[in-house]
Amino acid sequence: MAVSTASSTSPASTATAQSSPLVMRIIAACALAHLINDLIQSVLPSIYPLLKANYGLTFAQVGMITLTFQITASLLQPWVGFYTDRKPMPNLLPLGTLCTLVGIVMLAYVASFPMILLAAALVGIGSSTFHPETSRIARLASGGRFGLAQSTFQVGGNAGSAFGPLLAAAIIIPFGQGNVVWFGLFAVCAVLVTYGLSRWYKEHLNLFKAKQGQRATHGLSRQRVIGALVVLGLLVFSKYFYMSSFTSYFTFYLIEKFDLSVASSQLHLFLFLGAVAAGTFFGGPIGDRIGRKAVIWFSILGVAPFTLLLPYVDLFWTSVLSVIIGFILASAFSAIVVYAQELVPGNVGMIAGIFFGLMFGFGGIGAALLGYLADFKGIEYVYSLCSYLPLFGLLAILLPSTGKR
């Protein structure tokens, strides 16, 4: 990864970059596209119990599905961002969404475990182009309110992740796997929205190039910047390793421990993911006001008391704590991305790709490892072990100040 903390720029370019207006309709369109993208992605873990029953899968195989999706989503994202930071490709965004459409339609008709993996991989490839490109467009339209833009964009994805299981419980679980095809209609809508975004991006390439010329103002050395990015990566690891225990296995945990039905467990997952969406929305604007580091501290380390308590409470308090955990834990991601973009200006797409890639990658690896662990130790043991992960938040003390709020 090429990290540059300074670049040359002309006064005219700097003025253009700093005076660009807030364009909320574009940020809202980015959030809508993110909602649809993540709603489609959330169909996959939402139907895990159905796939497990239909194909006789083990927990390890369930984890492999998540790993396949997350790896294809994570490995390509930084390279897509790195390349398009230097050579913009506005049409790449709707083309990636078409890939998602093909993957979700395949998922409705697959007849074997390898084909499930292929469908998951195609959805992941679509995601790998979506996140860095749309995150860049949202930042271009931010008018300098980067936290607001990033959190609004991100909350769209969280809302989609929350509604996905709910729609799956209503449309797919009662009527069978073939009804996944209805989610292809959402993918068609996403293609139309992303096509409109790509046209706006194409018309504002001069603004993008002006922002690429902005210089770093934090005064940190290359070594400190790299060290801070490593710390942020470790914080993302703790956050999304823990989150994968919820997104992939929370329904199984509730079914096994409290004898809930699949539909009831999906409703509890919806509450958790709804809290994640709310936490994401508030995290960005709060970071604009009080600073990114404060939000990161509170989000990662502040959730630890609740995660440590979760494995030992009844169903009511499991529901309450899952909502609290989702809200607090989610508030960090927008702050982490914007903080990293401030550390390495001029590499918006690459940084977004790296951290969205880490999010998917750690989530996928976590899902696979936790699946194997659940097969051997039981699903309740997984939650007891994962409850210690937020203690990684102590690493936030190593983050330097960028001098920005």
C-alpha positions in Angstrom: 0.0 0.0 0.0 1.5 3.4 -1.0 1.0 5.8 1.9 1.6 9.5 1.2 1.0 12.1 3.9 1.6 15.1 1.7 1.1 16.1 -1.9 1.5 19.2 -4.0 -1.6 21.2 -4.8 -2.5 24.6 -6.3 -4.4 27.2 -4.4 -7.2 27.0 -6.9 -7.6 23.3 -6.4 -7.6 23.6 -2.6 -10.2 26.4 -2.8 -12.4 24.3 -5.1 -12.1 21.2 -2.8 -12.9 23.2 0.4 -15.8 25.2 -1.1 -17.8 22.3 -2.6 -21.4 22.3 -1.3 -23.3 19.7 0.7 -25.4 17.7 -1.8 -27.8 15.7 0.4 -29.8 14.2 -2.5 -26.6 12.4 -3.7 -25.7 11.3 -0.1 -29.3 10.1 0.3 -29.0 8.2 -3.0 -25.7 6.6 -1.8 -27.5 5.6 1.4 -30.4 4.1 -0.6 -28.1 2.2 -2.8 -26.2 0.9 0.3 -29.5 -0.1 1.9 -30.4 -2.2 -1.2 -26.9 -3.7 -1.5 -26.7 -4.8 2.1 -30.3 -5.9 2.2 -29.5 -8.3 -0.6 -26.3 -9.4 1.2 -28.1 -10.0 4.4 -30.4 -12.5 2.7 -27.5 -15.0 2.7 -27.0 -15.4 6.5 -30.8 -14.9 7.0 -31.5 -18.2 5.2 -28.7 -20.2 6.8 -31.1 -22.3 8.9 -33.0 -23.1 5.7 -29.9 -23.9 3.7 -28.5 -26.0 6.6 -31.7 -28.1 6.7 -32.1 -28.3 2.9 -28.6 -29.5 2.2 -27.6 -31.1 5.5 -24.8 -28.6 6.1 -22.6 -28.5 9.2 -21.8 -25.3 11.1 -18.4 -25.4 9.4 -20.0 -25.4 6.0 -22.2 -22.5 7.0 -19.1 -20.7 8.0 -17.5 -21.5 4.6 -20.4 -19.8 2.8 -19.8 -16.6 4.8 -16.0 -16.9 4.3 -16.4 -17.2 0.5 -18.6 -14.2 0.4 -16.5 -12.1 2.7 -13.2 -13.0 1.0 -14.4 -12.0 -2.5 -15.9 -8.9 -1.0 -12.7 -8.0 1.0 -9.8 -8.9 -1.2 -10.8 -6.8 -4.2 -12.0 -3.7 -2.4 -8.6 -2.0 -1.6 -7.4 -2.7 -5.1 -10.6 -1.3 -6.7 -10.2 1.8 -4.5 -6.5 2.2 -5.1 -6.9 2.0 -8.9 -10.0 4.2 -9.2 -8.4 6.9 -6.9 -5.9 7.3 -9.7 -8.0 6.4 -12.8 -11.7 7.1 -12.1 -14.2 4.6 -13.6 -17.7 5.9 -12.9 -19.3 3.0 -14.9 -17.8 0.4 -12.6 -20.4 1.1 -9.9 -23.5 -0.1 -11.9 -21.5 -2.9 -13.4 -20.7 -4.2 -9.9 -24.4 -4.0 -9.0 -25.2 -6.2 -12.0 -22.9 -8.8 -10.6 -24.9 -8.8 -7.3 -28.1 -9.3 -9.3 -26.7 -12.4 -11.0 -25.5 -13.8 -7.7 -28.8 -13.3 -5.8 -30.9 -14.9 -8.7 -28.5 -17.8 -8.7 -29.0 -18.3 -5.0 -32.7 -19.0 -5.6 -32.1 -21.9 -7.9 -28.8 -23.5 -6.8 -28.9 -27.3 -6.3 -25.6 -28.0 -4.5 -23.2 -26.6 -1.9 -20.5 -25.6 -4.5 -23.1 -23.6 -6.4 -24.1 -21.8 -3.1 -20.5 -20.9 -2.7 -20.4 -19.5 -6.3 -23.5 -17.4 -5.8 -22.1 -16.1 -2.5 -18.8 -15.2 -4.4 -20.7 -13.2 -7.1 -22.6 -11.2 -4.5 -19.2 -10.6 -2.8 -17.6 -9.3 -6.0 -20.5 -6.9 -6.5 -19.9 -5.6 -3.0 -16.2 -5.2 -3.6 -16.8 -2.5 -6.3 -19.8 -0.9 -4.5 -18.3 0.2 -1.2 -15.1 2.1 -2.3 -16.9 3.8 -5.2 -20.0 4.9 -3.4 -18.1 5.9 -0.3 -16.0 8.2 -2.5 -19.1 9.7 -4.1 -20.7 10.4 -0.6 -17.5 12.2 0.5 -17.4 14.3 -2.7 -21.0 15.4 -1.9 -20.3 16.0 1.8 -19.4 19.7 1.6 -16.8 19.0 4.3 -19.1 17.3 6.7 -17.3 14.0 6.3 -18.7 12.3 9.4 -22.3 13.1 8.4 -21.8 11.9 4.9 -20.0 8.7 5.9 -22.5 7.8 8.6 -25.5 8.5 6.4 -24.0 6.3 3.7 -23.2 3.6 6.2 -26.6 3.7 8.0 -28.2 2.9 4.7 -26.2 -0.3 4.7 -27.0 -1.1 8.3 -30.7 -0.5 7.7 -30.6 -2.9 4.8 -28.8 -5.5 6.9 -31.6 -5.1 9.5 -34.5 -5.4 7.1 -33.0 -8.3 5.2 -33.6 -10.9 7.9 -37.1 -9.5 8.5 -38.0 -9.8 4.8 -36.4 -13.2 4.6 -38.5 -14.3 7.5 -41.7 -13.1 5.8 -40.9 -14.1 2.1 -38.3 -17.0 2.1 -38.5 -19.0 5.3 -42.3 -19.8 5.0 -42.3 -20.4 1.3 -38.9 -21.9 0.4 -35.6 -21.1 -1.2 -37.0 -20.3 -4.6 -38.5 -17.1 -3.3 -35.0 -15.6 -2.9 -35.5 -14.5 -6.6 -37.9 -11.7 -5.4 -34.9 -10.0 -4.0 -33.6 -9.7 -7.6 -36.2 -6.8 -7.9 -34.3 -4.9 -5.3 -31.1 -5.5 -7.2 -32.7 -4.1 -10.4 -33.5 -0.9 -8.4 -29.9 -0.8 -7.2 -28.7 -0.9 -10.8 -30.8 2.1 -11.6 -29.8 4.1 -8.6 -26.1 3.4 -9.0 -26.3 4.3 -12.7 -27.7 7.7 -11.7 -24.8 8.1 -9.1 -22.3 7.2 -11.8 -23.6 9.9 -14.0 -23.3 12.5 -11.2 -19.8 11.3 -10.4 -18.8 11.6 -14.1 -20.1 15.2 -14.2 -18.0 16.1 -11.1 -14.7 14.4 -11.9 -13.0 17.9 -11.7 -14.1 18.2 -8.1 -12.7 14.7 -7.4 -9.3 15.6 -8.9 -9.2 18.8 -6.9 -9.8 16.9 -3.7 -7.1 14.4 -4.7 -4.7 17.3 -4.6 -5.3 18.2 -0.9 -2.2 17.9 1.3 -2.1 16.3 4.8 -2.3 18.9 7.6 -1.8 16.6 10.6 2.0 16.8 10.5 2.5 13.1 11.4 5.4 11.0 10.1 4.9 8.2 7.7 5.7 5.7 10.4 3.1 7.2 12.8 0.5 7.1 10.0 1.2 3.4 9.3 1.2 2.6 13.0 -2.2 4.4 13.4 -3.6 2.4 10.4 -2.4 -0.8 12.0 -4.2 0.1 15.3 -7.4 0.9 13.4 -7.1 -2.4 11.6 -6.9 -4.3 15.0 -9.9 -2.4 16.2 -11.9 -3.3 13.1 -10.7 -6.9 13.8 -12.2 -7.0 17.3 -15.4 -5.2 16.2 -16.2 -7.4 13.2 -15.0 -10.7 14.7 -17.5 -10.1 17.4 -20.2 -8.9 15.0 -19.8 -12.1 13.0 -20.9 -14.1 16.0 -24.2 -12.2 15.8 -24.8 -11.9 12.0 -24.0 -15.6 11.4 -24.9 -17.4 14.6 -27.2 -15.3 16.8 -30.3 -17.1 15.4 -28.7 -20.5 16.2 -27.8 -19.2 19.7 -31.3 -18.2 20.5 -32.8 -21.3 19.1 -30.5 -23.6 21.1 -30.5 -21.7 24.4 -34.0 -20.4 24.5 -35.9 -22.9 22.2 -37.2 -20.1 19.9 -38.6 -20.7 16.4 -36.6 -19.6 13.4 -39.0 -16.7 12.7 -38.8 -15.5 16.3 -35.0 -15.7 16.3 -35.0 -13.6 13.0 -37.0 -10.9 14.8 -34.4 -10.7 17.6 -31.7 -10.5 14.9 -33.7 -7.6 13.3 -33.7 -5.7 16.7 -29.9 -6.1 16.9 -29.3 -5.0 13.4 -31.7 -2.1 13.8 -29.7 -0.9 16.8 -26.5 -1.2 14.7 -28.1 1.1 12.1 -29.0 3.7 14.7 -25.6 3.6 16.3 -24.0 4.0 12.9 -26.1 7.1 12.1 -25.3 8.9 15.3 -21.6 7.9 15.4 -20.6 10.1 12.3 -22.1 13.5 13.3 -21.0 13.0 16.9 -17.5 12.4 15.6 -17.7 15.7 13.6 -18.4 17.5 16.8 -16.3 15.9 19.5 -13.6 14.2 17.5 -13.1 10.7 16.0 -10.9 9.3 18.7 -13.5 9.9 21.4 -16.1 8.0 19.4 -13.7 5.2 18.7 -12.8 4.9 22.4 -16.4 4.8 23.5 -17.6 2.4 20.8 -15.0 -0.4 21.1 -14.1 -0.4 24.8 -17.4 1.0 26.1 -19.3 -2.0 24.9 -17.1 -4.5 26.8 -19.2 -4.7 30.1 -22.3 -5.6 28.1 -20.7 -8.3 26.0 -19.1 -9.8 29.1 -22.6 -10.0 30.7 -24.5 -11.3 27.6 -23.8 -15.1 27.9 -25.2 -15.3 31.4 -28.6 -13.6 31.2 -32.1 -14.8 30.3 -34.0 -14.2 27.0 -35.4 -10.7 28.0 -32.0 -9.4 29.0 -30.4 -11.0 26.0 -32.7 -9.0 23.8 -32.0 -5.8 25.8 -28.2 -6.3 25.9 -28.0 -7.2 22.2 -29.7 -3.8 21.3 -27.3 -1.9 23.6 -24.3 -3.8 22.1 -25.4 -3.2 18.5 -25.9 0.5 19.1 -22.6 1.2 20.9 -20.4 -1.1 18.8 -21.7 0.3 15.5 -20.9 3.9 16.3 -17.2 3.4 15.6 -17.0 2.5 11.9 -17.8 5.8 10.3 -15.4 7.5 12.7 -12.7 4.9 11.9 -13.1 5.4 8.1 -13.1 9.2 8.3 -10.1 9.2 10.7 -8.1 7.0 8.4 -9.0 9.2 5.4 -7.7 12.2 7.3 -4.5 10.3 7.9 -4.0 9.6 4.2 -5.7 12.4 2.2 -6.0 11.8 -1.6 -6.7 8.1 -1.1 -10.4 8.1 -0.3 -11.4 5.1 -2.3 -8.3 3.0 -1.2 -8.9 3.7 2.5 -12.6 3.0 2.2 -11.8 -0.2 0.3 -9.2 -1.3 2.9 -11.5 -0.8 5.9 -14.7 -2.2 4.2 -12.4 -5.0 3.0 -11.2 -5.6 6.5 -14.7 -5.5 7.8 -15.8 -8.2 5.3 -12.6 -10.2 5.7 -12.5 -10.3 9.4 -16.2 -11.0 9.5 -15.7 -13.9 7.1 -12.7 -15.4 8.9 -14.6 -15.0 12.2 -17.6 -16.7 10.8 -15.6 -19.7 9.6 -13.5 -20.1 12.7 -16.5 -19.6 15.0 -18.4 -22.2 13.0 -15.7 -24.8 13.6 -15.6 -23.8 17.2 -19.4 -24.2 17.5 -19.3 -27.7 16.0 -16.8 -28.8 18.7 -17.6 -26.7 21.7 -21.2 -25.6 21.3 -22.7 -22.3 20.2 -22.9 -20.9 23.8 -19.2 -21.3 24.3 -18.7 -19.1 21.2 -20.5 -16.2 22.8 -18.6 -16.7 26.1 -15.3 -16.5 24.2 -16.2 -13.6 22.0 -17.3 -11.5 24.9 -13.7 -10.5 25.6 -13.0 -9.2 22.1 -14.0 -5.5 22.8 -11.1 -5.3 25.3 -9.0 -4.6 22.2 -10.5 -1.1 22.5 -7.6 -0.3 24.9 -5.4 0.0 21.8 -7.2 3.3 21.0 -4.8 5.0 23.4 -2.1 4.5 20.7 -4.0 6.6 18.1 -2.4 10.0 17.4 -4.4 13.2 17.1 -5.0 14.5 13.6 -5.9 18.0 14.8 -9.4 17.6 13.3 -12.9 17.3 14.6 
